Structure formats: C-alpha cells, structure tokens
C-alpha cells in the first residue's frame, strides 16, 4: 500500500485494516496513544477474568490441589508450546519461566560448557556494546564468576560483527532487534556465519517475538531467550522464556539446577538428575498468577497472522518516519532506526538533544513513548492495537510540542 | 494451656483464641480442613481486589507509567522491608525477587567468593542429605559448574552436623525447619559453631518464616533465602526473597548480574557496576502481578504477633500428636517430628507404610495435607486460619480411614 498523506487517508486505512478487530481485545485508556508496547504491552481484556479465576478458584478453592488439577505444574511447558509457533520452534522445545536475564545465564552456561568440550581454546564472548545492558552484564557476571580466562568482546563503531567473530570466539549473544535503535539482524545469515566459524549463537528475542517473523528452526540457531511482556502482552514483568535447539538438549547443563528441572521432581532424590525433556531448563517454583496471564497475551498472538502484523508494522513505521521528516524538518531530529525494511524491527527511534524533555511533554499530552539515554525518543509500533490515525495524531502532537517549544516546560 | 481432651474443649479453646479474628482474612472452601499451608498458604481475601487493581488500573490504565507511579520499580525493596520485621532483618536488607533456588545460587556464589578471598583452601560445602532437594541440587549445580574442586558433604545418619563442620568447610546450607520432618535447627547455636570454625552460613527459611520466630540479626547469620508462598500466604509460586548480612553487603558479588542490580539501571551503561544498596541482590525484571500479591500475605503476617502464633502452633501440634497417639495406637504410625518444642517447626510428619494411599483418602474426605516420599504424611499447622476443633476433626477423619482401612480404596 502507499503511505497515507492525510488524516482522512489514515482513517480509511484503519477501516480497511485486516487486523482492526484485535484492537477490541485490549484495554487502553481514553485519551492515550500508546507507543510503548515495545516496553510494556497493553492489557488483554481477558486478563482480569483470568486472574480472578486463578486467584479465587484455583488458589482459593483448589488450594494445593491446583498444582495438578489446574495444570500449574505443566504451565511453563503448556505456554512454551503455545509460544513455540510464534518463534519458529517445535513442541516441547520452549519453557516460559524465570526472567530473561536468568534464562540468558542458563543458555550462556550451557553454550560455554558445550564449547569447553568441543573447542576448549575458544575463550571470547561476543556481544554488542549497544545490546540491552542486561545481556552485557550477565556475560560480564559469568566471566567474572567462573574465573576461567574468558573475555568479552564488544561490537561497536570500531569493530564490525564480521571482524568480531574470529576463531577464538566461543559464543555470540545478540538481540534480534536492538532495544535502542530498532535495528534488526538477519538471524539466518548471522547464525550461518557464526556456525561456519565454530561459534554458538544465543538470540535475545525480547524486541522481536510477536513483532516480526522469527524462525529459530529455519535459522538453525542454538539458544534463544526473550520476555513476554513486550509484543506478547503478558503483563508487567511477566515470566520470560528459553529455547534450546534440540540438537543441544541432551547437553544442556545449567548450574541453576533447581528441583523443577529434576528428572523426577517428586521423588525427592538426594542427587540431581536432569530431566530428559524440556523441563531441564526450569529451576525453581514459578509465580503462577503472573505466569497464567501470559496465556492471555499468547492467545491473541497465536491468532494473529504474523505476516499481516509485519506488513502493518512496516506501513506504520514508514508512515511515522515520513510524517516526522515532512513535518519536523526544522527541528534537530535524527532518525536512528534503519530505513531498510529488512533491517528494521517494530519501533522507531529518533534522537533529539532534549529528548528526555520532549518525551515528558508528549506523555503529558497522552502520547506515551519512552526515552532512553542518550537523547533517544522511542516509539513502539504494535499493529494489534495501533492504527494509522493514531500515528497521524501522535505526530501532530510531536509537531505542536516541537514547533511551540512546549518541551521546554518539562526540561 | 493444657491440651484439650474433648471436642468441646477444642471449641472452647477456639473461642478463647487471641488469633481467631485472622481466620476471616482468609478464603477457605467449605468442607475443607486445610493442613497444607506449609506447602501453599491459603488465600488472603484481599488478594482478589489487589490483583484487579494491579491488572486493570496499574497495568491497563497506568501502562508503562506504573513503573514509577504505582511503585513497581521499588516493590522488591518495599516488600523486603515489610518482610524484614518477620525474619529479624533491618530495613534495606531484604529484597523479594526471583525464586528460592535462584536466590540460593546468588547467596552460595557470594559465600564462595568471600571464602576464596578469606580462606581459599576451604573447598567443602555442607548440607543435609534430607534437606529440601533444590538446596542440594543447587549446590551440586554450582560445584559442577565452577570446576574449582569443590565437593559436597551431606549430613545424614552416619555424619553429624558437628562432625561435618570441619576446617575444610567453606559454607553450610541448612533449612531452618526441615520440609519433611518438621525438625528445627537452633539457628543461634549452629551459626555460632559455624563461625567459630570459620564457616559461612546460608539459611533457607521456607518452612520457618511466618511460622516460628526468626531472628537473623540476633543469630548473626550470613545469608538467608526463603519463599513467600507457604506461611506467608503470597500465592502459588509467589516470588522468593534473599537477605544478606550487612557486613557482607559490599562483598556480595553474584554472577546473576542483571540490569536491575546495576548502580544506575536507567543510565544504560555498557559495563556492570553493582548497586551499592540492597538492589544488588536483584537480577531481571520481576513479575509484578504475583509480586504485588505478596503484599496481601505480608500485611497479615506483619500484624500477627509471632509469639502468639508460635504458642498456638505448638498447642495445635501437641494436640495433633496427642490425639493421633491416643486414637491411632493400633496402626503402624511413626512420628518423625520432634516432640521437643525447641526442635519443632509448625508441621507434623508421620510415617505410615501406605502413606500415599492414606493421604489420598484424607484429601478425598476434605482433610488436605500432603505426602512426601518415602511414607511421610505431612500436616501443616497454620495458626492464622486453623483452630483446635479443626485438628480434632482432622484426626477424627484419620481414625475413621485407618480403623476402616478406607485408604485401601485409594491404594
């Protein structure tokens, strides 16, 4: 489709939107244009009743029996199977559990152990300087902790990915879509290059799952982790997930060997034996109320055609970029999100020297994006509950704030 | 008080119970005597409204803004301060976060690092063979992972705690109250002995916090972890907690160094710097709905006088033991919970060769305890929502099942 050039054309595009019906499945407050679903997804309407069911019926009435009767014990796997289709994984390959940081630690521990067996001299971990900090911090924590001579190598302006992936590298940890810039890696190509060079890959899908097509199996990736509270609308801080390629499943040894990952968790054996199946990625008892709400978000995502989502996402981000460039050209804005569709995730990031103040002014006017140091305004595009007219109106507000220096009041 | 000897005396004791009013703060189904609050605590009535508030108002309407406005970002610390009073900790010393297993891993990693600096030749980790399995498994996972020549030593029938704590031991990991037997350690004495011998202590409070007086500060303990879903009634699988003695806080280095533990988590620095305060025990983003419900349970526990709770707990466990011994003497039951009050937690465990079938029959009759391999019937005593007549009626049902071999139908 051609990019709309008037608000009427936006309204018309919304009318023709094949995803329009999804909007009603979310609860969004009046007077708000929500452009931060890349940080915390909107609330599925079904979540309130689902929470009541879990709390009043399953916990209150079912009590301890609900571990069996309400399916609590299997919920990390049940949700994992539902999520699998969204990230190109198979049944029995994903569990929803713990946090992204903790799952990254598990994946990294396992990757290093595999490489110790296969290629013990590889002692470099590669990631991006601009990766989401927790990914860098977990790698640092691991290196410091094991004291086995590992070092961290950061891709940045001075070091390309290609140059970084030399033959001393054990594992590369990358976010599929960058949290700050919205830039997307070609997962297939990067994984292939890494494998050619004997390097294992860990993908962080936090900013891509549910927003762009992800196919871990086709890419032949090794490990993936991600969160469910962004484009998957699982709720604030909802549990994360971990996927491990079946070829590594038997070798997936992780030091967070809690009781839930044991081969027979109710036998109360005095020695650890990892589960033969996907449960070996689990650790301790999970928070069932929050975990249950993940289902509400996944239920929507599983019904949404990801190609339609992606098509609309690119159309909306194109529209946003075009309108900002047309209408804000007098202001010191710098687009840092790639124009190339193949390299773009589902949010648009723009630098402004007074970015923090500009975002404050936007939020005060009901246009909710967020701000990331340094100078970056982020606008998340979530096709299931955002339309063309929303984008038009958001840019209208941005123009007003910039043209009239309304941000100075927030500075 | 003297132990009641008739049901009428039980009813009278309930009438005089200073804790009786707490019963109304919990939702329990009709026809159930719930003796499994040591596994999953009952539901505080306030939890349903609190969940609705978090889900509909804070998430649905507040959206991303609630990280500030609803206090989400500080909730692990806010709840930690509320919990601190229950375990004899100070303000700013506890966070509610992650799972007990993950927190144990953090504490163990930190303890080992401290000992590496202080006493590098200490390479033995001590725990009980009969400890809750996850505590043993996490220690095993750590030993296997770091490959630094650590070994695990298990206290059992052949090795006393005193003999186990030799001068090659780095750290001892103990459950304050044992999950299976209900036996309680003297935390002060064991900690003092360990320290005399240069050994650090990690206490797992899962079966004691909220049930018995816990005073980590008085004991001078080093680390403690625990869960909130048993005697603290936080909800199924609700987030756990970790306490570190302030004398170790600066040296608390843990490899799960996620973004939430960074000194300045929103500066998005490219290198990890641990927070100077208690936040350094955090790792990744926490599940806010489940975390928020912990408050409902803590709110009740904080108002309950722990000495009154303990007095009633001992009275009810004494009553339970006395009635079982009087009325079930013809059956092959073996009490494995200590009779000595000082060594008893808040549940009673009894072996029966057909324990699994007996418990099934009890549950079918609405008397909900649980079963743990091998042969152990567990009956949790939770003074805030159980009374003397409940105990009487539960034993009545047990007598009926045993005398009439009704368990054989479940076998």
HADDOCK unambig.tbl for C-alpha pairs under 7 A between the chains (distance, minus, plus):
assign (segid A and resid 27 and name CA) (segid B and resid 60 and name CA) 5.96 0.50 0.50
assign (segid A and resid 28 and name CA) (segid B and resid 60 and name CA) 6.20 0.50 0.50
assign (segid A and resid 28 and name CA) (segid B and resid 61 and name CA) 6.40 0.50 0.50
assign (segid A and resid 29 and name CA) (segid B and resid 61 and name CA) 5.26 0.50 0.50
assign (segid A and resid 40 and name CA) (segid B and resid 64 and name CA) 5.85 0.50 0.50
assign (segid A and resid 42 and name CA) (segid B and resid 60 and name CA) 6.56 0.50 0.50
assign (segid A and resid 42 and name CA) (segid B and resid 63 and name CA) 6.89 0.50 0.50
assign (segid A and resid 43 and name CA) (segid B and resid 59 and name CA) 6.58 0.50 0.50
assign (segid A and resid 43 and name CA) (segid B and resid 60 and name CA) 5.16 0.50 0.50
assign (segid A and resid 48 and name CA) (segid B and resid 52 and name CA) 6.39 0.50 0.50
assign (segid A and resid 48 and name CA) (segid B and resid 55 and name CA) 6.45 0.50 0.50
assign (segid A and resid 48 and name CA) (segid B and resid 56 and name CA) 6.80 0.50 0.50
assign (segid A and resid 52 and name CA) (segid B and resid 48 and name CA) 6.38 0.50 0.50
assign (segid A and resid 55 and name CA) (segid B and resid 48 and name CA) 6.45 0.50 0.50
assign (segid A and resid 56 and name CA) (segid B and resid 48 and name CA) 6.79 0.50 0.50
assign (segid A and resid 59 and name CA) (segid B and resid 43 and name CA) 6.58 0.50 0.50
assign (segid A and resid 59 and name CA) (segid B and resid 236 and name CA) 6.88 0.50 0.50
assign (segid A and resid 60 and name CA) (segid B and resid 27 and name CA) 5.97 0.50 0.50
assign (segid A and resid 60 and name CA) (segid B and resid 28 and name CA) 6.20 0.50 0.50
assign (segid A and resid 60 and name CA) (segid B and resid 42 and name CA) 6.57 0.50 0.50
assign (segid A and resid 60 and name CA) (segid B and resid 43 and name CA) 5.17 0.50 0.50
assign (segid A and resid 61 and name CA) (segid B and resid 28 and name CA) 6.40 0.50 0.50
assign (segid A and resid 61 and name CA) (segid B and resid 29 and name CA) 5.26 0.50 0.50
assign (segid A and resid 63 and name CA) (segid B and resid 42 and name CA) 6.89 0.50 0.50
assign (segid A and resid 64 and name CA) (segid B and resid 40 and name CA) 5.87 0.50 0.50
assign (segid A and resid 99 and name CA) (segid B and resid 284 and name CA) 5.66 0.50 0.50
assign (segid A and resid 99 and name CA) (segid B and resid 285 and name CA) 6.50 0.50 0.50
assign (segid A and resid 100 and name CA) (segid B and resid 284 and name CA) 6.69 0.50 0.50
assign (segid A and resid 101 and name CA) (segid B and resid 258 and name CA) 5.68 0.50 0.50
assign (segid A and resid 101 and name CA) (segid B and resid 283 and name CA) 6.77 0.50 0.50
assign (segid A and resid 101 and name CA) (segid B and resid 284 and name CA) 5.30 0.50 0.50
assign (segid A and resid 102 and name CA) (segid B and resid 256 and name CA) 6.72 0.50 0.50
assign (segid A and resid 129 and name CA) (segid B and resid 270 and name CA) 6.05 0.50 0.50
assign (segid A and resid 133 and name CA) (segid B and resid 259 and name CA) 6.30 0.50 0.50
assign (segid A and resid 133 and name CA) (segid B and resid 268 and name CA) 5.92 0.50 0.50
assign (segid A and resid 133 and name CA) (segid B and resid 269 and name CA) 6.77 0.50 0.50
assign (segid A and resid 133 and name CA) (segid B and resid 270 and name CA) 6.11 0.50 0.50
assign (segid A and resid 134 and name CA) (segid B and resid 258 and name CA) 4.89 0.50 0.50
assign (segid A and resid 134 and name CA) (segid B and resid 259 and name CA) 4.55 0.50 0.50
assign (segid A and resid 137 and name CA) (segid B and resid 257 and name CA) 5.78 0.50 0.50
assign (segid A and resid 137 and name CA) (segid B and resid 258 and name CA) 5.94 0.50 0.50
assign (segid A and resid 137 and name CA) (segid B and resid 259 and name CA) 6.92 0.50 0.50
assign (segid A and resid 137 and name CA) (segid B and resid 271 and name CA) 6.52 0.50 0.50
assign (segid A and resid 137 and name CA) (segid B and resid 272 and name CA) 5.22 0.50 0.50
assign (segid A and resid 138 and name CA) (segid B and resid 256 and name CA) 6.10 0.50 0.50
assign (segid A and resid 138 and name CA) (segid B and resid 257 and name CA) 5.33 0.50 0.50
assign (segid A and resid 138 and name CA) (segid B and resid 258 and name CA) 5.78 0.50 0.50
assign (segid A and resid 141 and name CA) (segid B and resid 255 and name CA) 4.24 0.50 0.50
assign (segid A and resid 141 and name CA) (segid B and resid 256 and name CA) 6.28 0.50 0.50
assign (segid A and resid 141 and name CA) (segid B and resid 257 and name CA) 5.54 0.50 0.50
assign (segid A and resid 142 and name CA) (segid B and resid 255 and name CA) 5.52 0.50 0.50
assign (segid A and resid 145 and name CA) (segid B and resid 255 and name CA) 5.72 0.50 0.50
assign (segid A and resid 146 and name CA) (segid B and resid 146 and name CA) 5.41 0.50 0.50
assign (segid A and resid 236 and name CA) (segid B and resid 59 and name CA) 6.89 0.50 0.50
assign (segid A and resid 236 and name CA) (segid B and resid 287 and name CA) 6.15 0.50 0.50
assign (segid A and resid 236 and name CA) (segid B and resid 288 and name CA) 5.53 0.50 0.50
assign (segid A and resid 237 and name CA) (segid B and resid 285 and name CA) 5.35 0.50 0.50
assign (segid A and resid 237 and name CA) (segid B and resid 286 and name CA) 4.85 0.50 0.50
assign (segid A and resid 237 and name CA) (segid B and resid 287 and name CA) 4.13 0.50 0.50
assign (segid A and resid 237 and name CA) (segid B and resid 288 and name CA) 5.67 0.50 0.50
assign (segid A and resid 238 and name CA) (segid B and resid 286 and name CA) 7.00 0.50 0.50
assign (segid A and resid 238 and name CA) (segid B and resid 287 and name CA) 4.60 0.50 0.50
assign (segid A and resid 239 and name CA) (segid B and resid 287 and name CA) 6.27 0.50 0.50
assign (segid A and resid 255 and name CA) (segid B and resid 141 and name CA) 4.25 0.50 0.50
assign (segid A and resid 255 and name CA) (segid B and resid 142 and name CA) 5.54 0.50 0.50
assign (segid A and resid 255 and name CA) (segid B and resid 145 and name CA) 5.72 0.50 0.50
assign (segid A and resid 256 and name CA) (segid B and resid 102 and name CA) 6.72 0.50 0.50
assign (segid A and resid 256 and name CA) (segid B and resid 138 and name CA) 6.11 0.50 0.50
assign (segid A and resid 256 and name CA) (segid B and resid 141 and name CA) 6.29 0.50 0.50
assign (segid A and resid 257 and name CA) (segid B and resid 137 and name CA) 5.78 0.50 0.50
assign (segid A and resid 257 and name CA) (segid B and resid 138 and name CA) 5.33 0.50 0.50
assign (segid A and resid 257 and name CA) (segid B and resid 141 and name CA) 5.55 0.50 0.50
assign (segid A and resid 258 and name CA) (segid B and resid 101 and name CA) 5.66 0.50 0.50
assign (segid A and resid 258 and name CA) (segid B and resid 134 and name CA) 4.88 0.50 0.50
assign (segid A and resid 258 and name CA) (segid B and resid 137 and name CA) 5.96 0.50 0.50
assign (segid A and resid 258 and name CA) (segid B and resid 138 and name CA) 5.78 0.50 0.50
assign (segid A and resid 259 and name CA) (segid B and resid 133 and name CA) 6.31 0.50 0.50
assign (segid A and resid 259 and name CA) (segid B and resid 134 and name CA) 4.56 0.50 0.50
assign (segid A and resid 259 and name CA) (segid B and resid 137 and name CA) 6.93 0.50 0.50
assign (segid A and resid 267 and name CA) (segid B and resid 373 and name CA) 6.13 0.50 0.50
assign (segid A and resid 268 and name CA) (segid B and resid 133 and name CA) 5.90 0.50 0.50
assign (segid A and resid 268 and name CA) (segid B and resid 373 and name CA) 6.68 0.50 0.50
assign (segid A and resid 269 and name CA) (segid B and resid 133 and name CA) 6.74 0.50 0.50
assign (segid A and resid 270 and name CA) (segid B and resid 129 and name CA) 6.04 0.50 0.50
assign (segid A and resid 270 and name CA) (segid B and resid 133 and name CA) 6.09 0.50 0.50
assign (segid A and resid 270 and name CA) (segid B and resid 136 and name CA) 6.98 0.50 0.50
assign (segid A and resid 271 and name CA) (segid B and resid 137 and name CA) 6.48 0.50 0.50
assign (segid A and resid 272 and name CA) (segid B and resid 137 and name CA) 5.20 0.50 0.50
assign (segid A and resid 283 and name CA) (segid B and resid 101 and name CA) 6.76 0.50 0.50
assign (segid A and resid 284 and name CA) (segid B and resid 99 and name CA) 5.65 0.50 0.50
assign (segid A and resid 284 and name CA) (segid B and resid 100 and name CA) 6.70 0.50 0.50
assign (segid A and resid 284 and name CA) (segid B and resid 101 and name CA) 5.29 0.50 0.50
assign (segid A and resid 285 and name CA) (segid B and resid 99 and name CA) 6.48 0.50 0.50
assign (segid A and resid 285 and name CA) (segid B and resid 237 and name CA) 5.35 0.50 0.50
assign (segid A and resid 286 and name CA) (segid B and resid 237 and name CA) 4.85 0.50 0.50
assign (segid A and resid 286 and name CA) (segid B and resid 238 and name CA) 6.99 0.50 0.50
assign (segid A and resid 287 and name CA) (segid B and resid 236 and name CA) 6.17 0.50 0.50
assign (segid A and resid 287 and name CA) (segid B and resid 237 and name CA) 4.13 0.50 0.50
assign (segid A and resid 287 and name CA) (segid B and resid 238 and name CA) 4.60 0.50 0.50
assign (segid A and resid 287 and name CA) (segid B and resid 239 and name CA) 6.26 0.50 0.50
assign (segid A and resid 287 and name CA) (segid B and resid 290 and name CA) 6.01 0.50 0.50
assign (segid A and resid 288 and name CA) (segid B and resid 236 and name CA) 5.53 0.50 0.50
assign (segid A and resid 288 and name CA) (segid B and resid 237 and name CA) 5.67 0.50 0.50
assign (segid A and resid 289 and name CA) (segid B and resid 289 and name CA) 6.93 0.50 0.50
assign (segid A and resid 289 and name CA) (segid B and resid 290 and name CA) 5.56 0.50 0.50
assign (segid A and resid 290 and name CA) (segid B and resid 287 and name CA) 6.01 0.50 0.50
assign (segid A and resid 290 and name CA) (segid B and resid 289 and name CA) 5.57 0.50 0.50
assign (segid A and resid 290 and name CA) (segid B and resid 290 and name CA) 5.35 0.50 0.50
assign (segid A and resid 373 and name CA) (segid B and resid 267 and name CA) 6.12 0.50 0.50
assign (segid A and resid 373 and name CA) (segid B and resid 268 and name CA) 6.69 0.50 0.50
